[in-house]
Amino acid sequence: MLAAGSTTWLLKELVHERRPDDSDNRSFPSGHTSVSFAAATTLEKRYGWKAGLPALAVARFVGLARVEADKHYIHDVLAGAAIGGASGFLLTGRHDDRVRLVPWAAHKGGGFEVAWRF
């Protein structure tokens, strides 16, 4: 999601497209859509279609809502979906229950422990 958000921010700084409601010039691409699709694609790739399908439906709803709210054009949403989908797909691995990253905390510190079952 960080990669999708950063890419979206950079494009908004480079491309100054006016919003349909004329509120500002940061329409392209849709940030809400890019982050939503990044999260949904990450869930799908990491945990499979049972987690991904509902998340993708929500991401699609977010994109459509942004168009309906007159905050984005359809190409803004499509670009956001492509950025988010690509980020989630390229930067996420499948879930492996043999390896766990476990956080821990103590009085004067904390950290992470890696547990590997083989």
ABEGO torsion letter per residue (X at the ends): XAAAAAAAAAAAAABBBBBAAGABAAAOBBAAAAAAAAAAAAAAAAAEAAAAAAAAAAAAAAAAAAAAAGABBAAAAAAAAAAAAAAAAAABBBBBAABBBBBBBBAAEEEBBBBBBX
